Amino acid sequence: MAGKKRKAIDHNGNVGLDYYFRRQQHNALLTESSTLPHDHRETTSVTLKTDEEFARELQAKWNRENISTICDKSEKITDMNNKLPDYNLTDSDKFPQETDEEIARKLQAEWCQEELMVSCIKPSEIPENLPSGSQPIGNEACLSDINSSYCDKDMRLKPTSKNVIKPISTEKERTLSIMLTENNADEDGSNIPFGESPLTFRPSNYKEELGNYSITEGGNISYSLLTKCFMLISGTSSRIKIIDTLVNLLRILIEEDPSSLIPAVWLATNAISPPYQSLEIGLGSSAISKALRNVYGLDAKSLKTLYKKCGDAGDVAFEAKKRQKFTLKKPKPLTIIGVYQSLVKLAMAKGNGSSEFKQRIVDRLLQEARGAEESRYILRIGAVRTTMLIALSRAFQLSCPTGVNFHLKSSQELSSMSKETLATFWSNGEDLVKSCFAKQPNYNELVTHLLQVGVCDELIARCRLKLHIPILPMLGNVTRDITDVFLKLEGQPFSCEYKYDGQRAQVHCDDQEVVSIFSRHLEIMTDKYPDLVSLIPSIKSSRVSSFILEGEVVAVCQSSGDLKSFQELSNRARKDVQIENIKIQVCLFAFDLMFLNGQSLLEKSFRERRELLRNLFVEIPNQFTMVKSIDVMNQNVDQDMDQVLEFFKSATENKCEGIMVKLLNKPDTLSQNAYEELVSTKVVTNTTKEILEGKRPTLKKKNNRKDLLATYEPDKRLNSWLKVKKDYSTTFDTLDLIPIAGWHGQGRKSKWWSPILFAVRNDETGSLEAVCKCISGFTDSFYAENKEFYRENGPNVLSSKPGYIEYGGGSPDVWFEPREVFELTFADITLSPVYTASIGLVSDERGLSLRFPRFLKKRNDKSIDEASTSEFLAGLFKKQEKKSSARENEFKNDSY
């Protein structure tokens, strides 16, 4: 419910009525009616009169009554504002004197009390010196608060048996209002055909529409235009339509409001900054729920009902905004820049008072949202993710900012191209932009360069590798078994490496020995590993001034070199780690080198990069070492496969996830320049010289195969890197599990159940024991079918947790009727304090859980009575532990 301050005269000069004023008017009408002939008393229509002077006196009275309360409130709020930390706040960021919702609720409570008092008033208590009205009430809206017990719809006085004012009915609550909310603001920009082909779309043709709907007083485009595009994108599954809509939106911003382009890109990609800057909004679900209650007047029960119906906070805001019929005033349009800046303020707020500060910003964003869709996307930023780089490349191949001239092909020229030629044109631009972003994954940098030079070779020159800015890592394709490796790399030499069970790390070190460490997701990890930071300067030789290398951080026993599990590594503290307090020691296993002494190595082959890594860096036992590897020349498949299988077995027995297979390079592809450059480092081995000089036989080239790349390709998943993991190998066990519950998904998955909770069957008790949540391996079509099968209030869901299910975690959003069996694969079995599977069989206090569970298929051929049991799961865990113990004993007895 929205409300307003108590007013006797509204903003149009019309007189408003409250209970005391109405009581006086009613008494006057009764007196006037009593003077009429008896036959006309019930049928004569009496015209109500207003008295502006009386209304103004009444307004003054109310002001006097409330002034002390307002002053007290103001003093408290001023004190709170003074205690807020300095975030360069504007006045609008600070605590308001009183929100619309607060005023409305207080005034409603006052009116309810007044209505109760009215019901007890006797006729003799009504003042006789009533002012007579002088003007007719001209606005029916001002009469909407008059209860139907007083007058009928034609404003005739209803007959009563006694001259007593009837109690005001509570069946229809009075609503404080000035104007309808602008849910029609969702139509802003509706005349702009965003889904039109970019080849025919002309941003300049829609200046009038932009002026009417989207351009604010400051010249910036409003947030409604962005939400309009989000609506269109979320309403289609067509990749072409999604890209076209984004391209046309970006072109409007490029040509009409370039300053809003970078904020729009961030808002559309689920972020406000690159991951390595650690700028996170940090807004918990409780703060979002509080904002929804504050702004839309929802109580806890109503909010919970909406969450159950919608699942996603953005959808809850959408539904609440649609139901909100009134607001106090027309808010200023939110702008793209304004929303982005507000989110940045949220992320930067730290320390005392930051919670209140963040809450106020979220409340204000929701209050100022002009339509339901704006409310939806304020709490669901990032509906669009994967196609932004494609859209940027195409937009800048079609448009440029005013005052900037870089070469563009005309729409006519592009339209005249054949389908294949146009596809190649788009593809080349996309590859260029993606390559630049992979080397500098920051939209602030990329978009700034695009605005200056467009999509061209100059962009590549500007987006080079930089120290302390992480590179998007190269990725490996999954292959299910060793045979598949030889099929994909037939005839080409490759290296096999242990795939350690740790955390991938990208290490940067400059010539001042300043060190940065990043995760594979580009998050900064420097503070997490102060022991590595202090170690890094000592691993480089005198010939190394700066570098970027990659490796795997693994928990180890530094005295014996024994590898520990990822679970132990994950128990290590993440923030404010002091070297003297470190209990879990780590070793960095290096496997690649991408930057050396100010020069990029991305274009060099893996063999060259590895050679430099091995010869220019110093190993420190159990702290810094190269990954264990073997090279396979791939000339004799039978012998080579036995060698690889033995290496794979060794890796899995040594607590590794599997192996990585990497293309080295064809010896005859190395250039003379590469040879000379390597020789100049004076670290070339005899083996490398022999290869460079062509002493190894040249391999036959398959005419029907495209050459694989041995270069480092950031953010690409290629067959030149293959991973063979034990959890994907067909030689390892799977489990047949029963789905027992689900949670509402987030973002794109909000309409489905994701994750899904699974259980094993206890043969002795008949109970189902929770073993893991799973989100991997499901397709969209599966999600849709699964949601339909387990639809809310359907025959296959339960109203509450049944007694036969044992689970020690949080409460799912829905409990399933146990009916199906799903086959899942997994990496390892671990002890868990949350999951109850096999509890008592391996530990009296903890159950078992699956690490990296992945859905394979439904087992329609099995009933739940044939699902995997807790005893079987415990047997697998003991088998896993037995293998680990055997390996440890072997190490102890080894004389090497």
Number of C-alpha atoms within 10 A of each C-alpha: 19 24 23 21 14 17 18 22 17 12 8 7 10 20 25 24 21 16 15 14 18 14 18 18 21 18 19 19 17 16 13 12 18 11 9 12 10 10 8 10 18 15 12 13 14 13 14 18 16 22 19 18 13 17 20 15 12 18 17 13 11 14 14 10 11 10 11 11 10 14 12 10 14 15 12 13 17 14 11 14 18 11 11 17 15 12 14 8 12 7 9 10 17 18 18 14 15 12 17 20 21 18 17 22 17 12 17 19 12 11 16 15 11 15 17 14 12 17 14 11 14 11 12 8 7 15 10 11 8 15 14 15 17 12 13 13 18 12 13 9 12 18 14 13 17 15 17 14 14 19 14 11 7 7 14 16 23 14 13 12 5 8 12 15 19 14 16 21 13 11 7 10 13 14 16 21 20 18 12 13 24 20 18 11 19 18 15 20 22 14 11 19 14 24 20 15 16 21 15 10 20 18 21 12 10 16 15 11 15 22 14 12 19 23 21 17 11 7 12 20 28 24 27 26 24 22 26 21 22 22 17 15 22 13 10 11 9 11 11 11 17 23 23 23 23 28 28 28 25 28 29 23 22 22 16 21 17 21 14 21 25 23 21 21 24 21 26 25 18 15 20 25 19 18 18 19 13 13 17 16 17 13 15 8 10 9 18 18 18 18 23 24 19 20 25 22 19 18 12 12 9 13 20 15 12 19 19 15 15 18 23 23 24 25 23 25 32 21 18 23 27 17 14 18 16 18 21 18 16 13 13 12 20 21 23 24 19 17 19 21 14 18 23 17 20 24 19 17 19 15 9 11 15 18 14 15 22 24 18 19 21 22 20 17 21 24 21 17 25 24 22 27 26 30 27 24 25 23 20 20 19 19 18 20 14 11 15 20 21 19 22 25 23 26 24 24 23 21 26 23 20 11 7 11 13 17 14 14 10 12 15 10 10 15 12 10 12 10 11 8 12 14 11 12 15 14 15 14 20 19 14 18 24 22 20 22 23 22 22 22 21 19 19 16 15 21 19 14 17 21 19 15 19 27 25 16 10 13 18 16 10 14 19 16 22 16 19 19 20 28 23 21 22 16 19 18 16 18 18 18 17 18 13 14 21 16 9 15 19 15 18 21 18 26 21 24 22 25 23 27 22 25 16 20 24 27 26 24 24 19 13 9 16 15 23 23 27 22 21 17 14 21 16 21 18 19 17 18 24 18 19 23 20 13 16 19 19 15 16 19 12 9 12 17 16 21 22 27 19 22 23 22 25 25 27 21 16 15 8 11 15 14 21 21 15 17 14 13 19 13 9 16 16 12 11 10 16 13 13 8 8 14 9 17 19 25 24 28 24 25 21 23 25 23 20 21 13 16 13 16 20 18 14 18 21 26 21 22 24 19 18 19 20 17 16 19 19 15 18 14 13 21 23 22 19 21 18 16 17 15 17 21 14 19 13 10 15 9 11 16 17 12 14 21 14 11 20 25 14 16 22 20 17 20 20 22 22 25 27 21 28 23 24 25 22 21 21 15 11 17 11 11 9 14 17 11 11 19 14 10 12 11 14 16 12 9 10 17 14 12 16 19 14 13 12 12 9 11 14 8 13 10 7 6 8 8 12 16 19 23 21 22 19 18 16 17 15 16 21 24 26 24 26 24 21 24 21 20 15 11 10 11 14 19 21 25 28 29 25 25 26 23 19 22 17 17 19 13 16 17 17 23 24 21 19 21 23 22 31 28 27 18 13 9 8 11 17 26 27 30 27 25 23 21 15 15 13 14 9 10 9 12 16 15 12 13 16 13 14 22 16 18 10 11 11 15 18 18 11 12 17 12 8 11 18 17 19 13 11 7 13 16 15 23 24 26 18 18 12 19 25 19 17 22 24 19 18 16 20 14 21 18 13 17 23 27 30 28 20 12 16 17 13 9 11 19 25 27 26 22 18 17 22 21 19 16 14 14 16 9 8 13 13 18 13 14 21 21 23 27 19 14 22 21 15 15 19 14 12 15 13 12 14 16 12 12 15 16 10 11 14 11 8 8 6 5
